[in-house]
Amino acid sequence: MQLSPRRTSAPAPDGIIFPKLESWNPLTEVATVAANVNKQRVLCRISLSILKDKFGVQDEAPMGYVARHRTVIQNAARRLIENGTYEEDGSVVIRAQDL
C-alpha cells in the first residue's frame, strides 16, 4: 500500500494532525487516511461498505468520496484516537456508528 502525499493540514491543539496522505487497497476494499498523533503515524481505515452506506460511494471511485467527505472521516478518526480506540496493530477502524 502506498500513501499519496498532499499538503498537511494545520496543527490541532490536541496534537492530532491529518496530513493529506490517503490510499485505497483494492484487495481488502479499505480506504486509509493517515493521522499524526504526537509525531506518531496512525492509519485510520474505513471500508467500502461503510463508504457506500454513509456516502453513496460508487465502486469505481471510492477515493473521490473519501476526499469529498474528508472532514467527517477525520472527525470520526479524531474521536476514536482521543478515546484510545485502537486496533491491535495501532490503527483506527472507523465503523458506521462512528460517523
C-alpha distance (Angstrom), angle and dihedral (degrees) to the residues before:
residue distance angle dihedral
M1 . . .
Q2 3.77 . .
L3 3.79 122.9 .
S4 3.79 117.5 -139.3
P5 3.83 112.4 -132.2
R6 3.78 121.6 -131.7
R7 3.78 135.5 158.4
T8 3.83 116.3 -56.4
S9 3.79 121.1 -116.8
A10 3.80 121.1 -122.6
P11 3.82 116.8 -79.9
A12 3.79 114.4 -92.0
P13 3.82 122.9 -136.5
D14 3.83 90.2 -118.8
G15 3.82 93.1 60.3
I16 3.83 93.8 -109.4
I17 3.79 115.8 125.8
F18 3.79 125.9 178.3
P19 3.78 109.6 -151.6
K20 3.78 110.1 -164.9
L21 3.79 93.6 -102.1
E22 3.77 114.3 136.2
S23 3.77 139.7 154.4
W24 3.77 142.7 -177.7
N25 3.81 123.7 -138.4
P26 3.82 108.0 -157.4
L27 3.82 92.7 -169.6
T28 3.80 95.8 57.7
E29 3.84 94.5 24.3
V30 3.79 91.3 -131.1
A31 3.81 129.4 138.3
T32 3.79 117.4 -146.2
V33 3.80 125.6 -156.5
A34 3.80 118.2 -173.3
A35 3.79 125.7 -130.5
N36 3.79 128.0 -172.7
V37 3.78 110.8 -144.1
N38 3.80 112.7 -172.9
K39 3.82 88.7 -27.0
Q40 3.83 92.7 -48.8
R41 3.82 120.0 115.9
V42 3.80 115.4 -123.4
L43 3.80 119.7 -173.8
C44 3.80 112.9 -141.5
R45 3.79 112.9 -158.3
I46 3.79 132.9 -163.2
S47 3.80 125.5 178.2
L48 3.78 128.0 -127.9
S49 3.81 90.7 -117.6
I50 3.82 91.0 58.0
L51 3.81 90.8 45.6
K52 3.82 89.7 51.8
D53 3.81 94.0 47.1
K54 3.80 97.0 45.1
F55 3.82 103.7 31.1
G56 3.81 106.8 19.4
V57 3.80 93.0 -114.4
Q58 3.79 118.4 -171.9
D59 3.83 116.7 -138.1
E60 3.79 94.3 -121.3
A61 3.82 98.3 57.3
P62 3.82 112.9 26.9
M63 3.81 96.4 145.9
G64 3.80 92.1 58.4
Y65 3.79 87.7 59.9
V66 3.80 90.9 46.5
A67 3.82 89.1 54.6
R68 3.80 91.7 45.5
H69 3.83 93.1 50.4
R70 3.79 96.2 33.7
T71 3.82 95.2 124.5
V72 3.82 93.1 54.0
I73 3.82 91.4 46.4
Q74 3.82 92.1 46.7
N75 3.81 92.0 48.9
A76 3.81 90.4 52.3
A77 3.81 90.6 47.7
R78 3.81 91.0 47.6
R79 3.83 91.7 54.1
L80 3.82 91.4 49.1
I81 3.81 91.4 48.8
E82 3.81 92.6 47.0
N83 3.82 89.7 50.2
G84 3.80 91.7 48.3
T85 3.81 92.5 -119.3
Y86 3.80 97.5 157.6
E87 3.78 130.0 155.3
E88 3.83 119.4 -125.4
D89 3.82 90.3 -95.2
G90 3.83 91.7 54.9
S91 3.80 95.1 -105.3
V92 3.79 128.1 121.3
V93 3.81 121.3 -126.2
I94 3.78 115.7 -153.7
R95 3.79 111.8 -146.9
A96 3.81 130.2 -170.0
Q97 3.81 93.3 -97.2
D98 3.81 89.8 54.7
L99 3.82 93.3 63.1
